[in-house]
Amino acid sequence: MSKISKFFKGGGSAAPRSRGGPSPQEALARLRETEEMLSKKQEYLETRIARELAAARQHGTANRRAALQALKRKKRYEKQLSQIDGTLSTIEFQREALENSYTNTEVLKNMGYAAQAMKKAHENMDLNKIDDLMQDIIEQQDVAQEISDAISNRAGFGDEFDE
């Protein structure tokens, strides 16, 4: 069993949960196991096809009946291989859809968690208090600017003459 399969299985038993079906991790693990099994069967069929083709060539015209039988078996194996390709395609699509739905579920859970944290952070804030605080800050900035302007203006020592 691969490390990825162990990760998604969670290390527990492969038996489905009693609360309405398998978990996404268990379903993903089973889909991956099925993909591996079908891939091995594909490899087996490809070697069988190659063997039957070699047998048909070997018998050639010398033993037409054996050659035809080999070609028929080859055709049957090719049909099985085509069916397995379609099945693998369907399983891959289902696995990807399950992975996406699991990811979406986790994202949704985390967004809900973040929303609760924001709600908790804002529960002691009052919009009127915030508005009053902002007005106080603006007033204090204006006072600080007036003080700064007053200090930075040149003192009129000797500049103003009384005629």
Backbone hydrogen bonds, N-H to C=O, Kabsch-Sander energy under -0.5 kcal/mol:
donor,donor_aa,acceptor,acceptor_aa,energy
6,K,2,S,-2.1
7,F,3,K,-2.3
8,F,4,I,-2.5
9,K,5,S,-2.1
10,G,6,K,-1.6
11,G,6,K,-0.8
12,G,9,K,-0.7
21,G,17,R,-1.1
27,A,23,S,-2.4
28,L,24,P,-2.7
29,A,25,Q,-2.3
30,R,26,E,-2.2
31,L,27,A,-2.4
32,R,28,L,-2.4
33,E,29,A,-2.3
34,T,30,R,-2.4
35,E,31,L,-2.4
36,E,32,R,-2.5
37,M,33,E,-2.4
38,L,34,T,-2.6
39,S,35,E,-2.4
40,K,36,E,-2.2
41,K,37,M,-2.0
42,Q,38,L,-2.3
43,E,39,S,-2.3
44,Y,40,K,-2.3
45,L,41,K,-2.7
46,E,42,Q,-2.6
47,T,43,E,-2.0
48,R,44,Y,-2.3
49,I,45,L,-2.7
50,A,46,E,-2.0
51,R,47,T,-2.3
52,E,48,R,-2.7
53,L,49,I,-2.4
54,A,50,A,-2.2
55,A,51,R,-2.6
56,A,52,E,-2.4
57,R,53,L,-2.2
58,Q,54,A,-2.4
59,H,55,A,-2.5
60,G,56,A,-2.4
62,A,59,H,-1.3
63,N,59,H,-1.7
64,R,61,T,-0.6
67,A,63,N,-2.2
68,L,64,R,-2.8
69,Q,65,R,-2.4
70,A,66,A,-2.2
71,L,67,A,-2.1
72,K,68,L,-2.3
73,R,69,Q,-2.5
74,K,70,A,-2.3
75,K,71,L,-2.3
76,R,72,K,-2.3
77,Y,73,R,-2.7
78,E,74,K,-2.4
79,K,75,K,-2.1
80,Q,76,R,-2.3
81,L,77,Y,-2.6
82,S,78,E,-2.3
83,Q,79,K,-2.1
84,I,80,Q,-2.4
85,D,81,L,-2.2
86,G,82,S,-2.0
87,T,83,Q,-2.5
88,L,84,I,-3.0
89,S,85,D,-2.2
90,T,86,G,-2.2
91,I,87,T,-2.6
92,E,88,L,-2.8
93,F,89,S,-2.2
94,Q,90,T,-2.4
95,R,91,I,-2.8
96,E,92,E,-2.6
97,A,93,F,-2.3
98,L,94,Q,-2.5
99,E,95,R,-2.7
100,N,96,E,-2.5
101,S,97,A,-2.5
102,Y,98,L,-2.5
103,T,99,E,-2.5
104,N,100,N,-2.8
105,T,101,S,-2.3
106,E,102,Y,-2.3
107,V,103,T,-2.6
108,L,104,N,-2.6
109,K,105,T,-2.4
110,N,106,E,-2.4
111,M,107,V,-2.4
112,G,108,L,-2.2
113,Y,109,K,-2.2
114,A,110,N,-2.4
115,A,111,M,-2.3
116,Q,112,G,-2.1
117,A,113,Y,-2.0
118,M,114,A,-2.5
119,K,115,A,-2.4
120,K,116,Q,-2.3
121,A,117,A,-2.3
122,H,118,M,-2.0
123,E,119,K,-0.9
123,E,120,K,-0.5
125,M,122,H,-1.5
130,I,126,D,-2.3
131,D,127,L,-2.3
132,D,128,N,-2.5
133,L,129,K,-2.5
134,M,130,I,-2.5
135,Q,131,D,-2.1
136,D,132,D,-2.3
137,I,133,L,-2.3
138,I,134,M,-2.3
139,E,135,Q,-2.5
140,Q,136,D,-2.6
141,Q,137,I,-2.2
142,D,138,I,-2.2
143,V,139,E,-2.4
144,A,140,Q,-2.5
145,Q,141,Q,-2.1
146,E,142,D,-2.3
147,I,143,V,-2.5
148,S,144,A,-2.3
149,D,145,Q,-2.7
150,A,146,E,-2.5
151,I,147,I,-2.3
152,S,148,S,-2.2
153,N,149,D,-1.3
157,F,155,A,-0.8
158,G,156,G,-0.8
159,D,156,G,-0.5
160,E,156,G,-0.9
161,F,159,D,-0.6
163,E,161,F,-0.7
